[in-house]
Amino acid sequence: MNLMQRSEYIETPKIVSDDQVKFYVENGYLVVPDLMAENEIEELRQDTITLAHGGYPCENRESFPEDVSDDEALQNILCIHQPHYISPVIEKYVKHSKICGILSQLTAAHLPYWDGSVKCMQSMLFVKPANFQGQAWHQDEIYIPTRDRSLIGAWIALDDATIENGCLWVIPGSHRSGYLYPQRAHNNPDEFDFAEESYGFDESGEVPVEVSTGTLVFFNGYLLHRSRKNRSQVYRRVLVNHYCNTWSLLPWRLKEGERPASADYRCVIPVAGTDPYAWKGYEPPPRSVGLRTCKAISDKAAEA
């Protein structure tokens, strides 16, 4: 076995300027308007409907009867975790050339000698119908640890995201210290889903990230962010994929007998540059997805 065998190099375009890269490093997030074309957004919206209906083979979801409308199917979903495991459309957008080009400029821009290499480990498709809850303050690195603080989310707006329908809120610069804040129950299930909240910081500097359809928001895994309840009568659909530097071992979902110091999650997709750990091989994804719950879903179930 050649322990220095790398994956074939993936070329990506340079999209953002040096000033935009600097803004990301300093503030922990970057908004890139109009990156996605209308036909691409429509393809993702249609695939959201397919996923909501259970239109792909999936081990833990059954398809709805044919008489269930698209709106009825969508009205039951806050978020689908790992849709790229079963949807070739979502997988295609995980590897979207423009998105991955920006990732090759931002992901580990804080590290000297980084070569622009990036891998994906997660996708999340939010539907967030009217009156569905948001997520309380958190840092994504709490859930997906990296070795070098390179975790990054690429957040694709499939609808206009506004304060009314539950856009992102961020605290600019809150990623800089590399501190992971403790978490606790928030006791506000009408506003936020059931995930815990991070606490112990000054939130007075938070800003809303209102964006139009087709905009990309990139944000660092240590950036404090949240979203509120959808108080509008329209969806706030978003596809957010998570990536990190390929040179970073990924101690996520430890297997029996693994040590955190050497564990490396291998159900990943290289999307830019090269993967220096290609010699380890890649784990095939399971044919299953996860569903996030919230009070609105519980209330619907109780009414049924």
ABEGO torsion letter per residue (X at the ends): XBAABBBBBBBBBBABBAAAAAAAAAAGBBBBBGABBAAAAAAAAAAAAAAAAGABBBAABBBBBAABBAAAAAAABABBBGAAAABAAAAAAAABAAAAAAAAAAAAAABBGBAGBBBBABBBBBAGBBGBBBBBBBBAAAABBBAAGABBBBBBBABBBBAAAGBBBBBBGAAAAGBBBBBBBAGBAAABBABBBBBGBBAAABBBBBBBBGBBBBBBAABBBBBBBBABABBBBBBBBBBBBAABBBBBGBBBGBBAAABBBABBBBABEBBAAAAAEBBBBBBBBBBBBBAAAAAAAAAX
